[in-house]
Amino acid sequence: MVINRSKIGFGGGCHWCTEAIFQSLVGVEKVEQGFVASINSNNSLSEAVIVHFNRKCITLKTLIEIHLLTHSSRSSHSMRQKYRSAIYTFDTSQEEAVNSLMVKFQNHFNEKLITKVLPFRYFEASRENFINYYFKNPKKPFCETFIDPKLKLLLQQFSQYVNPDKVVHLQQ
């Protein structure tokens, strides 16, 4: 029996935003929202999600492309320690695949991608009241201002991967 489930970590912006984006995708079975640490200079906790997905429904390449387009993957700012632009890998095979994809993606961007490919080391889940934040609070000003535009971008550029039941309020 072939196992088609995998997981990958993504950090970049607020984990409420990142969680909502990946929760909206077909083939994503679970999104764990919280804080991830890697190694060396990236060993501090930074907002991130762990995405559990079915490779038959959505590819690692598609997930990475969505991640790069839905956060500031090309600009540094003063909050980068809290919002590290990263892809967290769970083994060396996955790390090699992600690094190869990142080289190819760089060719599609004018600015240099600052997103780091880092080994996953530690995860600390968010408090319960923050988990599934967007779908519990879609009308909050933060959600309408910051998350809705990212979900609209998903609908425009990746509609074949978007679960219409999740973003029905944006399609009206």
C-alpha positions as a Markdown table, in Angstrom:
| # | Residue | x | y | z |
|---|---|---|---|---|
| 1 | Met | 0.0 | 0.0 | 0.0 |
| 2 | Val | 1.3 | 3.4 | -1.0 |
| 3 | Ile | 1.0 | 6.2 | 1.6 |
| 4 | Asn | 0.2 | 9.5 | 0.0 |
| 5 | Arg | 0.1 | 11.6 | 3.1 |
| 6 | Ser | 2.9 | 14.0 | 3.9 |
| 7 | Lys | 3.5 | 17.1 | 6.0 |
| 8 | Ile | 5.5 | 20.3 | 5.6 |
| 9 | Gly | 5.9 | 23.4 | 7.7 |
| 10 | Phe | 5.3 | 27.0 | 6.5 |
| 11 | Gly | 6.1 | 30.3 | 8.2 |
| 12 | Gly | 6.0 | 33.8 | 6.9 |
| 13 | Gly | 3.3 | 36.0 | 8.3 |
| 14 | Cys | 0.7 | 35.8 | 10.9 |
| 15 | His | -0.2 | 32.1 | 11.6 |
| 16 | Trp | -3.9 | 33.1 | 11.5 |
| 17 | Cys | -3.4 | 34.0 | 7.8 |
| 18 | Thr | -1.2 | 31.1 | 7.0 |
| 19 | Glu | -3.6 | 28.7 | 8.7 |
| 20 | Ala | -6.7 | 30.0 | 6.8 |
| 21 | Ile | -4.9 | 29.8 | 3.4 |
| 22 | Phe | -3.9 | 26.1 | 3.8 |
| 23 | Gln | -7.2 | 25.2 | 5.5 |
| 24 | Ser | -9.0 | 26.4 | 2.3 |
| 25 | Leu | -7.2 | 23.9 | 0.0 |
| 26 | Val | -8.5 | 20.6 | -1.3 |
| 27 | Gly | -6.1 | 17.8 | -0.3 |
| 28 | Val | -5.0 | 19.5 | 2.9 |
| 29 | Glu | -6.2 | 17.2 | 5.7 |
| 30 | Lys | -5.1 | 19.1 | 8.8 |
| 31 | Val | -3.3 | 22.4 | 9.6 |
| 32 | Glu | -1.6 | 22.7 | 13.0 |
| 33 | Gln | -1.2 | 26.4 | 13.9 |
| 34 | Gly | 1.5 | 27.5 | 16.3 |
| 35 | Phe | 5.2 | 28.2 | 16.6 |
| 36 | Val | 8.1 | 26.4 | 15.0 |
| 37 | Ala | 11.8 | 26.4 | 15.8 |
| 38 | Ser | 14.6 | 25.1 | 13.7 |
| 39 | Ile | 18.3 | 25.0 | 14.4 |
| 40 | Asn | 21.2 | 27.3 | 14.9 |
| 41 | Ser | 20.3 | 31.0 | 14.4 |
| 42 | Asn | 16.7 | 29.9 | 13.7 |
| 43 | Asn | 16.2 | 28.0 | 16.9 |
| 44 | Ser | 13.8 | 30.6 | 18.4 |
| 45 | Leu | 10.0 | 30.0 | 18.0 |
| 46 | Ser | 8.4 | 31.8 | 15.1 |
| 47 | Glu | 4.7 | 31.8 | 14.0 |
| 48 | Ala | 4.1 | 28.9 | 11.5 |
| 49 | Val | 1.8 | 26.1 | 10.5 |
| 50 | Ile | 2.3 | 22.4 | 9.9 |
| 51 | Val | 0.3 | 21.3 | 6.8 |
| 52 | His | -0.7 | 17.6 | 6.5 |
| 53 | Phe | -1.7 | 16.9 | 2.9 |
| 54 | Asn | -2.6 | 14.2 | 0.5 |
| 55 | Arg | 0.0 | 14.2 | -2.3 |
| 56 | Lys | -2.6 | 12.6 | -4.7 |
| 57 | Cys | -4.8 | 15.8 | -4.3 |
| 58 | Ile | -2.2 | 18.6 | -4.1 |
| 59 | Thr | 1.5 | 18.6 | -4.7 |
| 60 | Leu | 4.4 | 19.9 | -2.6 |
| 61 | Lys | 5.2 | 22.2 | -5.5 |
| 62 | Thr | 1.7 | 23.8 | -5.5 |
| 63 | Leu | 1.8 | 24.2 | -1.7 |
| 64 | Ile | 5.1 | 26.0 | -1.9 |
| 65 | Glu | 4.0 | 28.2 | -4.8 |
| 66 | Ile | 0.9 | 29.2 | -2.8 |
| 67 | His | 3.1 | 29.9 | 0.3 |
| 68 | Leu | 5.5 | 32.1 | -1.7 |
| 69 | Leu | 2.6 | 34.2 | -3.2 |
| 70 | Thr | 0.6 | 34.7 | 0.0 |
| 71 | His | 3.2 | 36.2 | 2.3 |
| 72 | Ser | 6.1 | 38.6 | 1.9 |
| 73 | Ser | 8.5 | 36.0 | 0.6 |
| 74 | Arg | 10.7 | 38.7 | -1.0 |
| 75 | Ser | 11.0 | 41.3 | 1.7 |
| 76 | Ser | 12.7 | 41.5 | 5.0 |
| 77 | His | 11.2 | 43.6 | 7.8 |
| 78 | Ser | 11.8 | 44.2 | 11.5 |
| 79 | Met | 9.4 | 41.4 | 12.6 |
| 80 | Arg | 11.1 | 38.6 | 10.7 |
| 81 | Gln | 12.2 | 36.9 | 13.9 |
| 82 | Lys | 8.5 | 36.5 | 14.9 |
| 83 | Tyr | 7.4 | 36.0 | 11.3 |
| 84 | Arg | 10.3 | 34.0 | 9.8 |
| 85 | Ser | 9.8 | 33.3 | 6.1 |
| 86 | Ala | 10.5 | 29.6 | 6.0 |
| 87 | Ile | 9.6 | 26.2 | 4.8 |
| 88 | Tyr | 10.3 | 23.6 | 7.5 |
| 89 | Thr | 11.2 | 20.1 | 6.2 |
| 90 | Phe | 10.9 | 16.8 | 8.1 |
| 91 | Asp | 13.7 | 14.8 | 6.5 |
| 92 | Thr | 16.6 | 15.1 | 4.1 |
| 93 | Ser | 14.7 | 13.8 | 1.1 |
| 94 | Gln | 12.0 | 16.5 | 1.6 |
| 95 | Glu | 14.7 | 19.1 | 2.1 |
| 96 | Glu | 16.3 | 18.3 | -1.2 |
| 97 | Ala | 13.0 | 18.4 | -3.0 |
| 98 | Val | 12.1 | 21.7 | -1.5 |
| 99 | Asn | 15.5 | 23.2 | -2.3 |
| 100 | Ser | 15.2 | 22.1 | -5.9 |
| 101 | Leu | 11.8 | 23.6 | -6.2 |
| 102 | Met | 13.0 | 26.9 | -4.6 |
| 103 | Val | 15.7 | 27.2 | -7.2 |
| 104 | Lys | 13.0 | 26.9 | -10.0 |
| 105 | Phe | 10.6 | 29.3 | -8.3 |
| 106 | Gln | 13.3 | 31.9 | -8.0 |
| 107 | Asn | 13.3 | 32.2 | -11.8 |
| 108 | His | 9.7 | 33.4 | -11.6 |
| 109 | Phe | 10.4 | 36.3 | -9.3 |
| 110 | Asn | 12.2 | 39.6 | -10.0 |
| 111 | Glu | 13.3 | 40.0 | -6.4 |
| 112 | Lys | 15.3 | 37.5 | -4.5 |
| 113 | Leu | 13.3 | 35.1 | -2.4 |
| 114 | Ile | 14.2 | 35.4 | 1.3 |
| 115 | Thr | 12.3 | 32.2 | 2.3 |
| 116 | Lys | 14.6 | 29.8 | 4.0 |
| 117 | Val | 14.5 | 26.0 | 3.8 |
| 118 | Leu | 15.0 | 24.9 | 7.3 |
| 119 | Pro | 14.9 | 21.6 | 9.2 |
| 120 | Phe | 11.9 | 21.2 | 11.5 |
| 121 | Arg | 13.0 | 20.8 | 15.2 |
| 122 | Tyr | 10.2 | 21.8 | 17.5 |
| 123 | Phe | 6.5 | 22.8 | 17.5 |
| 124 | Glu | 4.4 | 24.5 | 20.1 |
| 125 | Ala | 0.7 | 24.7 | 19.3 |
| 126 | Ser | -1.2 | 28.0 | 19.7 |
| 127 | Arg | -3.7 | 28.4 | 22.5 |
| 128 | Glu | -7.2 | 26.9 | 21.6 |
| 129 | Asn | -8.9 | 30.3 | 21.2 |
| 130 | Phe | -6.5 | 31.1 | 18.3 |
| 131 | Ile | -6.8 | 27.8 | 16.5 |
| 132 | Asn | -9.1 | 28.0 | 13.4 |
| 133 | Tyr | -9.2 | 31.7 | 14.0 |
| 134 | Tyr | -10.3 | 32.9 | 10.6 |
| 135 | Phe | -13.2 | 30.4 | 10.2 |
| 136 | Lys | -14.4 | 31.2 | 13.7 |
| 137 | Asn | -14.1 | 35.0 | 13.1 |
| 138 | Pro | -14.4 | 35.8 | 9.3 |
| 139 | Lys | -16.1 | 39.2 | 9.9 |
| 140 | Lys | -13.4 | 40.5 | 12.4 |
| 141 | Pro | -11.6 | 43.5 | 10.9 |
| 142 | Phe | -8.3 | 41.7 | 11.0 |
| 143 | Cys | -9.7 | 38.8 | 8.9 |
| 144 | Glu | -11.4 | 41.1 | 6.4 |
| 145 | Thr | -8.3 | 43.3 | 6.1 |
| 146 | Phe | -5.5 | 40.7 | 6.0 |
| 147 | Ile | -6.8 | 37.3 | 5.3 |
| 148 | Asp | -9.7 | 37.9 | 2.8 |
| 149 | Pro | -7.3 | 39.4 | 0.2 |
| 150 | Lys | -5.1 | 36.3 | 0.4 |
| 151 | Leu | -8.0 | 34.0 | 0.0 |
| 152 | Lys | -9.2 | 36.0 | -3.0 |
| 153 | Leu | -5.8 | 35.6 | -4.6 |
| 154 | Leu | -6.2 | 31.8 | -4.0 |
| 155 | Leu | -9.5 | 31.9 | -5.8 |
| 156 | Gln | -8.0 | 33.9 | -8.7 |
| 157 | Gln | -4.8 | 31.9 | -9.2 |
| 158 | Phe | -5.4 | 28.5 | -7.7 |
| 159 | Ser | -9.2 | 28.0 | -8.0 |
| 160 | Gln | -8.8 | 24.3 | -8.9 |
| 161 | Tyr | -7.3 | 23.7 | -5.4 |
| 162 | Val | -9.7 | 25.8 | -3.3 |
| 163 | Asn | -12.4 | 24.0 | -1.4 |
| 164 | Pro | -15.5 | 26.1 | -2.4 |
| 165 | Asp | -17.3 | 25.3 | 0.9 |
| 166 | Lys | -14.5 | 27.0 | 2.8 |
| 167 | Val | -14.6 | 30.3 | 0.9 |
| 168 | Val | -18.2 | 30.5 | -0.1 |
| 169 | His | -18.6 | 34.0 | 1.5 |
| 170 | Leu | -15.9 | 35.4 | -0.7 |
| 171 | Gln | -17.5 | 34.2 | -3.9 |
| 172 | Gln | -20.7 | 36.2 | -3.5 |
